[in-house]
């Protein structure tokens, strides 16, 4: 009986000690547990220092510990941003698409749309571009502007759209001149008309109009040549393509054919000439 009492006594003491030890561990754990905001600040500091691996680990820790917090969602956004900084554009786009799907109402969702568009934009390389990147970047910037016209990223998106449209127009001009050299005139006409109709503010419009005059002249389509020439006369009188169009009409129509319509086209230019 005495041994039983001693055993029970020791058992109680062990239970108390273990309980106290457990409580102490919980207290110690709570005392060093960092909040989502604190972890996020540390992760952002690592990111600012270009310590991408450390930042990535901390952002993932935030997502694991505080998945539904604002910092948790922001961390997912920043992981996509790190992929973008690391030139892993496909991974970045994948992450941004996922965020848009899961958190469509997040307060910074316009930034996600913007970064997705920029990830496509960064894959464009000059006039000899990859067509898909141009089209995707254009569609994504346009979607951002449609959804968030007053976003702080709207102005930059509009500027980038201008660049993209110039790129696409440049490619169409490149293809059109190839068709023209191959004497595939109808195919060339289609490309030049596409530039004029779809990108009316492009720097390539005067040249595209001149090429129409050139092709219509070759095909003997006088009225169409007159229309294209008149647009150059009234809208681009200071362009080099104005003079080229004048010379073309002068040589092909007036000197050779001396048709009434040919003279009309020439008169369009003469009326626009400065008087002394």
C-alpha positions, 0 to 999 in steps of 0.5 A: 500500500505504501509503495502504491501511494509513493507510485501515485505521488510520483505519477502526479508529480510527473504529470504536473511537471509535464503539464508545466513543461508543455505550458512553457513550450506553448508560451515560448512558441507564442512569444516568438511566433511572428504575425503575418504582417511581420513575416511579410515585411521580412519577406519584402525586405529580402525581395528588396535586397534581391534575395529571391530564394529567401523571400520565396521561402518566407512568402510560402511560409505566410501562405502556409500559416495564414492562407486566408489573410491579406498577406497570404494573398499578397504573398501569392502575388509576390511569388508571381512577381519573383518569377517575373523578375527571374524571367520565368514568364510562363510560371509568372503568367500561370500564377497570375491566372490562378490568382485572378481565378481564385481572388477576383475581388482582391483589392490589388487584382488590377495589379495582377492583371497588369503584371500578367500583361507585362509578362507577355509584353516582356517577351516581345522583341522588336519588329521581328517579334513573336506574334503570340506575345504581341497578341496576348499582351495586347489582349491582356492590357486591353482587358485591364483597361476595360475592367479598371479604366481608372487603375493606376496602371491604366496610363502605362498600359495605354502607352504599351498598347501603342508600342504593341500596335506599332509592332503588329503594324510593322510586321504586317508591313513587312509581310506586305512588302514581301508580297509586293516584291513577289507580285502578289498584289492582292495579298499585299493590298490586304495587308496594307488595308489591314494596317490602315483600318486597324492601326489608323494612328500608326506611323506606317499609315503614309507608307501604306497609302503610298503602297496602295497608290503603287499597287492600284497604279500597277493594276490600272485601278485609277479611281482607287489610286485617286482615293488613296492619293487624296488621303495622302494629299489632305492628311500627310502633305509633309510626308516623304510618301506624299512626294513619292505618290506625286512622282508615281502618279505623274509618271504612270498616269499623266505622262503615259495615259493622260487620262482625265482621272489621271489629271484629277489625281495630279491636280490634287497634288498641285492644289496642295503645292505652296504658292510663292 
